[in-house]
């Protein structure tokens, strides 16, 4: 598998972690959390931040999303 393909898979994993973590933290269904995060463009932001976030535990991605939501 190419590095570019692996990066895409890993980026998708970060998005899934963000959605699932946000849903868990706010007692939401994943589809509702996805809609909230997508509406705020946070899924795109997670993708943009892949270079930094992929070096951290998945929980850091959830913390990043929570922090951005609190600030906006």
MILONU-528469 format. One line per 3 residues: number of its first residue (from 1); their letters; for each residue x, z, y of N, C-alpha, C, O. Coordinates in Angstrom, 3 decimals. Layout:
<recs>
NUM) A) X Z Y X Z Y X Z Y X Z Y; ...
</recs>
This chain:
<recs>
1) XXX) 0.852 0.000 -1.172 0.000 0.000 0.000 0.898 0.000 1.236 1.899 0.714 1.294; 0.524 -0.804 2.206 1.324 -0.892 3.427 1.153 0.357 4.278 0.166 1.081 4.155; 2.129 0.594 5.140 2.053 1.747 6.043 0.859 1.637 6.975 0.216 2.639 7.288
4) XXX) 0.559 0.423 7.419 -0.569 0.216 8.335 -1.889 0.568 7.646 -2.763 1.187 8.252; -2.031 0.175 6.385 -3.241 0.489 5.632 -3.347 1.994 5.404 -4.433 2.564 5.505; -2.227 2.634 5.100 -2.232 4.082 4.898 -2.599 4.802 6.190 -3.329 5.793 6.155
7) XXX) -2.107 4.322 7.328 -2.460 4.918 8.617 -3.959 4.804 8.877 -4.571 5.732 9.407; -4.545 3.681 8.510 -5.985 3.494 8.708 -6.769 4.477 7.839 -7.746 5.072 8.294; -6.348 4.640 6.610 -7.001 5.594 5.702 -6.868 7.010 6.253 -7.834 7.773 6.264
10) XXX) -5.673 7.353 6.708 -5.439 8.695 7.250 -6.245 8.924 8.528 -6.752 10.023 8.754; -6.363 7.896 9.357 -7.161 8.004 10.577 -8.620 8.262 10.224 -9.276 9.099 10.844; -9.119 7.549 9.238 -10.500 7.769 8.792 -10.682 9.181 8.245 -11.732 9.793 8.443
13) XXX) -9.680 9.694 7.568 -9.732 11.065 7.052 -9.843 12.067 8.200 -10.582 13.046 8.098; -9.115 11.829 9.286 -9.211 12.715 10.446 -10.604 12.679 11.053 -11.126 13.717 11.461; -11.210 11.507 11.118 -12.564 11.392 11.660 -13.546 12.149 10.772 -14.407 12.875 11.270
16) XXX) -13.417 11.982 9.472 -14.292 12.693 8.534 -14.109 14.201 8.687 -15.091 14.943 8.710; -12.874 14.656 8.789 -12.608 16.089 8.958 -13.229 16.598 10.246 -13.793 17.692 10.273; -13.133 15.820 11.308 -13.715 16.223 12.590 -15.227 16.358 12.480 -15.801 17.343 12.943
19) XXX) -15.869 15.375 11.871 -17.324 15.387 11.734 -17.766 16.546 10.845 -18.668 17.302 11.208; -17.138 16.686 9.691 -17.530 17.751 8.768 -17.270 19.131 9.363 -18.089 20.039 9.220; -16.136 19.285 10.025 -15.808 20.573 10.629 -16.751 20.932 11.761 -17.194 22.075 11.870
22) XXX) -17.058 19.958 12.603 -17.979 20.202 13.704 -19.368 20.534 13.158 -20.028 21.447 13.654; -19.807 19.806 12.154 -21.105 20.074 11.537 -21.144 21.495 10.968 -22.115 22.224 11.170; -20.107 21.870 10.273 -20.040 23.214 9.685 -20.076 24.289 10.766 -20.832 25.255 10.663
25) XXX) -19.260 24.119 11.801 -19.167 25.124 12.862 -20.463 25.296 13.644 -20.701 26.354 14.227; -21.301 24.263 13.659 -22.515 24.306 14.469 -23.799 24.205 13.629 -24.879 23.927 14.149; -23.650 24.438 12.332 -24.790 24.406 11.409 -25.621 23.139 11.568 -26.845 23.188 11.687
28) XXX) -24.925 22.005 11.565 -25.569 20.698 11.693 -25.372 19.906 10.415 -24.475 20.192 9.622; -26.211 18.921 10.229 -25.961 17.948 9.174 -24.865 17.013 9.674 -24.730 16.791 10.877; -24.095 16.476 8.757 -22.986 15.614 9.140 -23.443 14.414 9.973 -22.753 14.007 10.907
31) XXX) -24.595 13.851 9.639 -25.061 12.685 10.404 -25.361 13.063 11.852 -25.135 12.263 12.760; -25.867 14.274 12.072 -26.144 14.731 13.430 -24.841 14.997 14.186 -24.714 14.651 15.361; -23.890 15.607 13.510 -22.588 15.845 14.131 -21.919 14.520 14.474 -21.329 14.376 15.544
34) XXX) -22.013 13.565 13.573 -21.434 12.234 13.823 -22.042 11.619 15.082 -21.323 11.086 15.926; -23.336 11.694 15.202 -24.007 11.117 16.372 -23.568 11.796 17.666 -23.340 11.129 18.675; -23.451 13.110 17.638 -23.020 13.855 18.823 -21.600 13.454 19.212 -21.327 13.161 20.376
37) XXX) -20.709 13.442 18.244 -19.315 13.117 18.530 -19.148 11.658 18.935 -18.341 11.343 19.809; -19.903 10.774 18.307 -19.824 9.356 18.666 -20.338 9.134 20.081 -19.752 8.364 20.842; -21.417 9.797 20.434 -21.995 9.644 21.768 -21.005 10.083 22.847 -20.970 9.508 23.935
40) XXX) -20.217 11.087 22.547 -19.215 11.601 23.498 -17.879 10.873 23.369 -16.907 11.256 24.021; -17.814 9.837 22.544 -16.593 9.048 22.297 -15.456 9.877 21.692 -14.284 9.520 21.815; -15.809 10.967 21.050 -14.770 11.811 20.464 -14.178 11.227 19.194 -13.038 11.535 18.845
43) XXX) -14.926 10.399 18.506 -14.369 9.781 17.303 -13.271 8.797 17.687 -12.247 8.696 17.011; -13.497 8.080 18.772 -12.458 7.176 19.285 -11.245 7.975 19.749 -10.103 7.570 19.532; -11.500 9.101 20.382 -10.407 9.940 20.857 -9.590 10.478 19.687 -8.361 10.522 19.755
46) XXX) -10.256 10.882 18.632 -9.538 11.344 17.429 -8.662 10.217 16.903 -7.508 10.440 16.539; -9.206 9.010 16.863 -8.420 7.861 16.391 -7.210 7.619 17.290 -6.114 7.342 16.802; -7.408 7.724 18.590 -6.305 7.521 19.542 -5.227 8.586 19.388 -4.045 8.317 19.601
49) XXX) -5.637 9.787 19.021 -4.702 10.900 18.897 -4.083 11.004 17.508 -3.390 11.975 17.205; -4.330 10.015 16.672 -3.790 10.028 15.312 -2.295 10.340 15.251 -1.880 11.150 14.422; -1.468 9.715 16.112 -0.027 9.992 15.987 0.322 11.481 16.058 1.238 11.934 15.372
52) XXX) -0.391 12.230 16.870 -0.122 13.672 16.971 -0.886 14.456 15.909 -0.328 15.351 15.274; -2.155 14.123 15.717 -3.006 14.911 14.818 -2.611 14.780 13.349 -2.794 15.721 12.577; -2.075 13.634 12.957 -1.787 13.464 11.526 -0.632 14.339 11.063 -0.414 14.485 9.860
55) XXX) 0.103 14.915 11.986 1.205 15.799 11.600 0.751 17.245 11.434 1.533 18.110 11.039; -0.517 17.500 11.737 -1.063 18.858 11.729 -2.045 19.032 10.566 -2.511 18.048 9.991; -2.355 20.282 10.223 -3.408 20.510 9.217 -4.745 19.945 9.730 -4.956 19.852 10.939
58) XXX) -5.625 19.577 8.827 -6.920 19.005 9.214 -7.713 19.930 10.126 -8.489 19.461 10.958; -7.528 21.225 9.980 -8.240 22.177 10.834 -7.901 21.973 12.305 -8.717 22.271 13.177; -6.712 21.472 12.586 -6.312 21.211 13.970 -7.140 20.088 14.584 -7.395 20.089 15.788
61) XXX) -7.552 19.147 13.774 -8.412 18.073 14.275 -9.757 18.650 14.695 -10.300 18.273 15.733; -10.286 19.550 13.902 -11.559 20.204 14.242 -11.379 21.027 15.515 -12.232 20.986 16.402; -10.298 21.759 15.612 -10.027 22.559 16.814 -9.893 21.665 18.043 -10.366 22.018 19.122
64) XXX) -9.258 20.521 17.885 -9.112 19.569 18.978 -10.485 19.106 19.465 -10.742 19.080 20.669; -11.356 18.744 18.541 -12.705 18.289 18.893 -13.476 19.409 19.575 -14.141 19.175 20.585; -13.398 20.612 19.043 -14.096 21.750 19.640 -13.601 21.987 21.068 -14.398 22.232 21.973
67) XXX) -12.308 21.913 21.261 -11.738 22.134 22.582 -12.209 21.068 23.573 -12.569 21.394 24.704; -12.210 19.834 23.172 -12.664 18.752 24.061 -14.149 18.930 24.379 -14.563 18.720 25.519; -14.941 19.307 23.403 -16.375 19.504 23.647 -16.588 20.643 24.642 -17.467 20.540 25.498
70) XXX) -15.831 21.697 24.557 -15.969 22.825 25.477 -15.600 22.436 26.909 -16.175 22.949 27.870; -14.653 21.540 27.036 -14.178 21.125 28.358 -15.074 20.097 29.031 -15.005 19.910 30.246; -15.906 19.436 28.257 -16.723 18.373 28.854 -18.146 18.811 29.117 -18.951 18.025 29.617
</recs>
